[in-house]
Amino acid sequence: MSYFSLRALTKSYDSHTALQEFNLELSKGEFVSIIGESGSGKSTLLRIAAGLLTQSSGEVLLDGKKIENPAEKLVPGYDEIKLIHQDYQLFPNTTVEENITRPLLNYEEGYRKQRVAHLLDRLGLTPYKDRLPKQLSGGQQQKVAIAQALAVEPEVLLLDEPFSHLDAIQKRKLIQELKELLQEMDTTVIFVTHDLDDALWLTDSLVVLQKGKITQKGNSKALCEHPKSKYVARLFSSINALPDREQAYIRPADIRIRTRGGFVGHVVDQRFLVHYNTLQVRLREGGQLWEVDDPARKYQIGDRVYLHIQEEKVLLLKS
């Protein structure tokens, strides 16, 4: 049964439409990641979902009740729905503990102290509770922002690229800690990002947003193996256009290098990656430049290679 519903959401401005007929139904405790490049409408969607921006049409429902937008509600926003931004938005002159306590000022003192202590402990912030935000690392500041949003135990958490300022190690650790905490709370989560790896660390359920429209949605395996467009395919890997075959593409991992036959080309560049090399190969057929995986790290710039494709792995894609 749907718990959080985004139905036919559209947002138009004078010069363009930022969001077009967006539909998403989430059950309680469900995680979903929305992937899209800058300008695809991700932040617009989250602000509408949080009741902070008025949509042109459509509606948002939480447990069957309409979420009013700023045009309908005197004070925009809801305690039940919390939005976390990438820029932390902490109070600079108050301590970590005070920042987390602020949303709870109208709650009973015993609960307030217990809740704050729990979040400090759960996110590893207890040793820093008396520090100001400027005395913390970026990862620690983001933890405070998360704790502040979770203080009132919201039903829905909206994450607007909150890990974009963190390095890879900080990011992975924080995502894992947050995932475990949210699963304990049974919180419904929408996470928007332009980074597929970040999305997959948090959840396997994906929605691809392009120019304000849903291009495809499903689990990562389905989207990877059966992309409906070049845009979706390129989220998972680069793709090579097959000569003389319209809208046909092959991924670097689905090409095999043999001793004869197939497409003939020369290696013009190579790149070292952790588990394999990637070759740039100029094809004799049509002069196209292909990217090809070289797991054995066998080939060098200038080598002739014979490339065989796995026909069952050919992708037929629209633009």
C-alpha positions as CSV (number, residue, x, y, z in Angstrom):
1,M,0.0,0.0,0.0
2,S,1.3,3.4,-0.9
3,Y,2.4,5.6,2.0
4,F,4.0,8.6,0.3
5,S,2.6,9.6,-3.1
6,L,3.9,12.1,-5.6
7,R,1.2,12.2,-8.3
8,A,1.4,14.0,-11.7
9,L,3.6,16.7,-10.3
10,T,4.4,19.4,-12.8
11,K,6.3,22.7,-12.2
12,S,6.5,25.3,-14.9
13,Y,8.2,28.7,-15.0
14,D,7.8,31.4,-17.6
15,S,10.8,30.1,-19.6
16,H,10.7,26.4,-19.1
17,T,9.1,23.4,-17.4
18,A,11.3,22.0,-14.6
19,L,9.1,19.0,-13.8
20,Q,6.6,17.1,-16.0
21,E,3.9,14.7,-14.8
22,F,6.2,13.1,-12.2
23,N,4.6,10.0,-10.5
24,L,6.0,7.9,-7.7
25,E,4.4,5.8,-5.0
26,L,6.4,4.7,-2.0
27,S,5.5,2.3,0.8
28,K,6.4,3.0,4.4
29,G,10.1,2.5,5.0
30,E,11.0,2.3,1.3
31,F,14.2,3.8,0.0
32,V,14.5,5.1,-3.6
33,S,17.2,7.0,-5.4
34,I,16.5,9.5,-8.1
35,I,19.4,9.9,-10.6
36,G,19.8,12.9,-12.9
37,E,22.2,15.4,-14.2
38,S,22.2,19.1,-13.0
39,G,19.0,20.8,-14.2
40,S,17.0,17.6,-14.5
41,G,14.5,18.8,-11.9
42,K,15.7,16.8,-8.8
43,S,15.8,19.7,-6.3
44,T,12.5,21.1,-7.6
45,L,10.9,17.7,-7.0
46,L,12.2,17.5,-3.4
47,R,11.1,21.0,-2.5
48,I,7.6,20.3,-3.8
49,A,7.6,16.9,-1.9
50,A,8.6,18.7,1.3
51,G,5.7,21.3,1.0
52,L,8.3,24.1,0.4
53,L,7.5,24.9,-3.2
54,T,4.1,25.2,-4.9
55,Q,3.7,22.9,-7.9
56,S,1.9,24.0,-11.1
57,S,-0.3,20.8,-10.9
58,G,-0.4,17.5,-9.2
59,E,-0.5,16.5,-5.5
60,V,1.6,15.1,-2.7
61,L,0.0,12.7,-0.2
62,L,1.4,11.3,3.1
63,D,-0.6,8.4,4.5
64,G,-3.6,9.4,2.4
65,K,-3.5,13.1,3.6
66,K,-2.8,15.9,1.2
67,I,0.5,17.9,1.8
68,E,-0.4,21.5,1.4
69,N,2.0,23.7,-0.6
70,P,3.1,27.3,0.4
71,A,0.2,28.8,-1.5
72,E,-2.2,26.8,0.8
73,K,-0.3,26.9,4.2
74,L,0.7,29.9,6.2
75,V,4.0,28.3,7.4
76,P,5.5,26.0,4.7
77,G,6.9,22.7,5.6
78,Y,6.0,19.7,7.9
79,D,7.7,18.0,10.8
80,E,6.8,14.7,9.2
81,I,8.8,15.5,6.1
82,K,12.4,16.6,6.4
83,L,14.7,17.9,3.7
84,I,18.5,17.7,4.0
85,H,20.5,19.9,1.7
86,Q,24.2,19.5,0.6
87,D,25.2,22.8,2.4
88,Y,24.4,21.6,6.0
89,Q,22.4,24.8,7.0
90,L,23.5,24.6,10.7
91,F,23.3,27.4,13.2
92,P,27.0,28.6,13.3
93,N,27.0,30.0,16.8
94,T,25.5,27.1,18.7
95,T,27.0,23.8,19.7
96,V,26.4,20.4,18.0
97,E,24.1,19.4,20.9
98,E,22.2,22.6,20.7
99,N,21.8,22.3,16.9
100,I,20.3,18.9,17.3
101,T,18.1,20.0,20.2
102,R,16.5,23.0,18.3
103,P,13.7,21.1,16.5
104,L,12.8,19.5,19.9
105,L,12.3,22.6,22.0
106,N,8.5,22.1,22.2
107,Y,8.9,18.5,23.3
108,E,9.0,17.2,26.9
109,E,12.5,17.6,28.5
110,G,13.0,14.0,29.3
111,Y,12.2,12.8,25.7
112,R,14.3,15.7,24.3
113,K,17.4,14.8,26.2
114,Q,17.0,11.1,25.5
115,R,16.5,11.6,21.8
116,V,19.5,14.0,21.4
117,A,21.7,11.6,23.4
118,H,20.6,8.7,21.2
119,L,21.4,10.6,17.9
120,L,24.7,11.8,19.2
121,D,25.7,8.3,20.1
122,R,24.3,6.6,17.0
123,L,26.1,9.0,14.6
124,G,29.4,9.1,16.6
125,L,29.0,12.7,17.6
126,T,29.1,12.5,21.4
127,P,32.8,13.5,21.6
128,Y,32.0,16.6,19.6
129,K,28.7,17.7,21.2
130,D,30.1,20.9,22.7
131,R,31.9,22.0,19.6
132,L,30.7,24.6,17.1
133,P,30.0,23.6,13.5
134,K,33.2,25.4,12.2
135,Q,35.3,23.2,14.5
136,L,34.0,20.1,12.7
137,S,35.0,18.3,9.5
138,G,32.6,18.3,6.5
139,G,31.5,14.8,7.3
140,Q,30.9,15.6,10.9
141,Q,28.9,18.7,9.9
142,Q,26.7,16.6,7.6
143,K,26.1,14.1,10.5
144,V,24.9,17.0,12.6
145,A,22.5,18.1,9.8
146,I,21.2,14.6,9.5
147,A,20.7,14.3,13.3
148,Q,18.9,17.6,13.3
149,A,16.5,16.4,10.6
150,L,15.9,13.1,12.3
151,A,15.4,14.6,15.8
152,V,11.6,14.8,15.4
153,E,11.5,11.2,13.9
154,P,10.1,12.3,10.5
155,E,8.0,9.9,8.5
156,V,9.8,10.9,5.3
157,L,13.4,12.0,4.7
158,L,14.4,13.8,1.5
159,L,18.1,14.0,0.7
160,D,19.3,16.6,-1.8
161,E,22.8,15.4,-2.7
162,P,24.0,15.7,0.9
163,F,27.2,13.9,0.3
164,S,28.5,15.9,-2.6
165,H,31.1,17.8,-0.6
166,L,32.6,14.7,1.1
167,D,35.5,12.6,-0.1
168,A,34.9,9.0,-1.2
169,I,35.9,7.4,2.2
170,Q,33.8,9.8,4.3
171,K,30.9,9.4,1.9
172,R,30.8,5.6,2.0
173,K,31.0,5.5,5.8
174,L,28.3,8.1,6.3
175,I,25.9,6.5,3.8
176,Q,26.3,3.2,5.5
177,E,25.7,4.7,8.9
178,L,22.7,6.6,7.7
179,K,21.2,3.6,5.9
180,E,21.4,1.5,9.1
181,L,19.8,4.3,11.2
182,L,16.9,4.9,8.8
183,Q,16.2,1.2,8.5
184,E,15.9,1.1,12.3
185,M,13.5,4.0,12.2
186,D,11.4,2.6,9.3
187,T,11.7,6.0,7.6
188,T,10.6,6.5,3.9
189,V,13.5,8.0,2.0
190,I,14.0,9.8,-1.4
191,F,17.7,10.4,-2.2
192,V,18.5,12.5,-5.3
193,T,22.0,12.5,-6.8
194,H,23.9,12.7,-10.1
195,D,26.2,9.9,-8.9
196,L,25.1,6.4,-9.6
197,D,27.6,4.9,-7.1
198,D,26.2,7.0,-4.3
199,A,22.7,5.9,-5.2
200,L,23.5,2.2,-5.2
201,W,25.3,2.4,-1.8
202,L,22.0,3.6,-0.3
203,T,19.4,1.6,-2.3
204,D,18.9,-0.7,-5.2
205,S,15.6,1.1,-6.3
206,L,16.3,3.7,-8.9
207,V,14.4,6.4,-10.8
208,V,16.1,8.1,-13.7
209,L,15.1,11.7,-14.2
210,Q,15.9,13.6,-17.5
211,K,14.8,17.1,-18.3
212,G,12.0,16.9,-15.7
213,K,10.6,13.5,-16.9
214,I,11.0,10.0,-15.7
215,T,13.1,8.1,-18.3
216,Q,13.1,4.7,-16.6
217,K,12.7,3.2,-13.1
218,G,13.3,-0.2,-11.5
219,N,16.1,-2.0,-9.7
220,S,19.8,-1.5,-10.8
221,K,20.0,-4.9,-12.5
222,A,17.0,-4.2,-14.7
223,L,18.2,-0.8,-15.7
224,C,21.7,-2.0,-16.4
225,E,20.7,-5.0,-18.5
226,H,17.7,-3.4,-20.2
227,P,18.2,0.3,-20.5
228,K,15.6,2.1,-22.6
229,S,17.8,4.9,-23.8
230,K,21.4,5.9,-24.3
231,Y,21.1,8.2,-21.4
232,V,20.2,5.4,-19.0
233,A,22.8,3.0,-20.5
234,R,25.6,5.6,-20.0
235,L,24.8,5.9,-16.3
236,F,26.2,2.4,-15.9
237,S,28.9,2.4,-18.5
238,S,30.2,4.0,-21.7
239,I,28.8,2.5,-24.9
240,N,30.2,2.0,-28.4
241,A,28.1,2.5,-31.5
242,L,28.2,-0.5,-33.9
243,P,29.3,0.4,-37.5
244,D,26.4,0.3,-40.0
245,R,23.9,-0.7,-37.4
246,E,21.4,2.0,-36.5
247,Q,20.8,2.5,-32.8
248,A,22.9,-0.5,-31.9
249,Y,25.5,-0.3,-29.1
250,I,27.9,-2.5,-27.2
251,R,29.5,-1.9,-23.8
252,P,33.3,-2.2,-23.3
253,A,32.9,-5.1,-20.9
254,D,30.9,-7.1,-23.6
255,I,33.8,-7.0,-26.2
256,R,36.4,-9.8,-26.4
257,I,39.9,-9.4,-27.8
258,R,40.9,-12.3,-30.0
259,T,43.8,-13.3,-32.2
260,R,41.9,-12.9,-35.5
261,G,38.5,-11.9,-37.1
262,G,35.9,-9.5,-35.8
263,F,36.4,-5.8,-35.9
264,V,40.0,-4.7,-36.5
265,G,41.6,-1.7,-34.8
266,H,44.7,-0.2,-33.3
267,V,45.1,0.9,-29.6
268,V,45.5,4.6,-29.6
269,D,45.4,5.1,-25.8
270,Q,45.1,3.1,-22.6
271,R,44.1,3.9,-19.0
272,F,45.0,2.0,-15.8
273,L,42.0,1.2,-13.6
274,V,42.0,-0.8,-10.3
275,H,40.9,-4.1,-11.8
276,Y,41.7,-3.8,-15.5
277,N,42.9,-1.5,-18.2
278,T,40.6,0.4,-20.6
279,L,41.8,0.7,-24.2
280,Q,40.9,3.4,-26.7
281,V,40.7,1.6,-30.0
282,R,40.4,3.2,-33.5
283,L,38.5,0.9,-35.7
284,R,39.5,0.2,-39.3
285,E,35.8,-0.1,-40.1
286,G,34.6,3.5,-40.3
287,G,37.3,5.0,-38.1
288,Q,35.2,4.9,-35.0
289,L,36.8,5.2,-31.5
290,W,35.8,2.4,-29.2
291,E,36.4,1.9,-25.5
292,V,37.4,-1.7,-24.7
293,D,38.2,-3.4,-21.4
294,D,41.5,-5.3,-21.2
295,P,41.3,-7.4,-18.0
296,A,44.6,-9.1,-18.6
297,R,46.4,-5.7,-19.1
298,K,48.0,-7.3,-22.2
299,Y,47.8,-4.6,-24.9
300,Q,49.8,-1.5,-25.4
301,I,49.4,1.7,-27.5
302,G,50.0,0.8,-31.2
303,D,48.9,-2.8,-30.9
304,R,46.5,-4.3,-33.5
305,V,43.5,-5.9,-31.9
306,Y,40.7,-8.0,-33.2
307,L,37.4,-7.3,-31.4
308,H,34.5,-9.7,-31.1
309,I,31.2,-8.6,-29.7
310,Q,28.7,-10.7,-27.7
311,E,25.6,-10.5,-30.0
312,E,23.2,-11.2,-27.1
313,K,24.7,-8.2,-25.3
314,V,24.0,-5.7,-28.1
315,L,21.8,-2.8,-26.9
316,L,19.2,-1.3,-29.2
317,L,18.7,2.2,-27.8
318,K,16.7,5.2,-28.7
319,S,18.3,8.7,-28.2
